[in-house]
């Protein structure tokens, strides 16, 4: 229920005129009341369990009850949403404890912290740029052989991404302290394939130049050397960048990264909970203020129509509309939110 569901200003004025003309409430008349149960977390005794709302007339009581229902609906909506976020937060807190334990154990074993919290931001964009540059260069090289454009693109793609990616894994391999034997053989085999492929492509390209283009040996050698050296340069830069951007112990880096990710997720959940709570809290206060505004308008027009200028005793204070407590925990049971409070006469 929104603020607009409350009685309008015109209704407050009309009811104020009608009740004022009938001298309602009486000058010494007592307020009428109804009771609300407070939040379940406040059950310390019978006296503190009930909240009394004093109203001057039936119209004021109707405004207060409508505001109470709207407040309860907004509060229970927040409870339901926050209960889901609490369940998600508890799951991530368990992950945080496990990742923190793994991280601290590995940190104590090595007697040092990880070099990086995460992979440097510039690393993967640089590898991608190397791949694009390699693609453009090798596509031009393969075009010289006279193949179809589609075939040259495919061959250039294989080589242009194979070299930076191989440099990535070789840099990691050289950086890590603990190297497994299978990984050593695979890395050496990968390096041998790259070197043999580059040498073979350069040799084939130069043979093609010798048979098709009439050029001296020095020109052919320079073309062969340029192609080979440029690809080796990209390969070596990729290796160095990978070596510089990676931690010496992969397990320590992984455990720290998982720990930081879980901590960041918990912080984001906490921010979302606070944002939802603040939004609901502000909405509830706007509902209360709107109800008080309608009651004030009603009383002003009531006083104008009365024959007696004296202010009725029941108009001395505005009704105390209940604002529920916004507690962080203690309102979710088995994933189902408890009711904020119950409305009763």
Secondary structure, 3 states (H helix, E strand, C coil): CCHHHCCCHHHHHHHHHHHHHCCCCCCCCCCEEEEEECCHHHCCCHHHHEEEEEECCHHHHHHHHHHHHHHHHHHHHHHHHHHHHHHHHHHHHHHHHHHHHHHHHHHHHHCCCCCCCCCCHHHHHHHHHHHHHHHHHHHHHHHCCCCCHHHHHHHHHHHHHHHHHHHHHHHHHHHCCCCCHHHHHHHHHHHHHHHHHHHHHHHHHHHHHHHHCCCCHHHHHHHHHHHHHHHHHHHHHHHHHHHHHCCCCHHHHHHHHHHHHHHHHHHHHHHHHHHHHHHHHHHHHHHHHHHHHHHHHHHHHHHHHCCCCCCCHHHCCCCCCCCCCCCCCCCEECCEECCCCCEEC
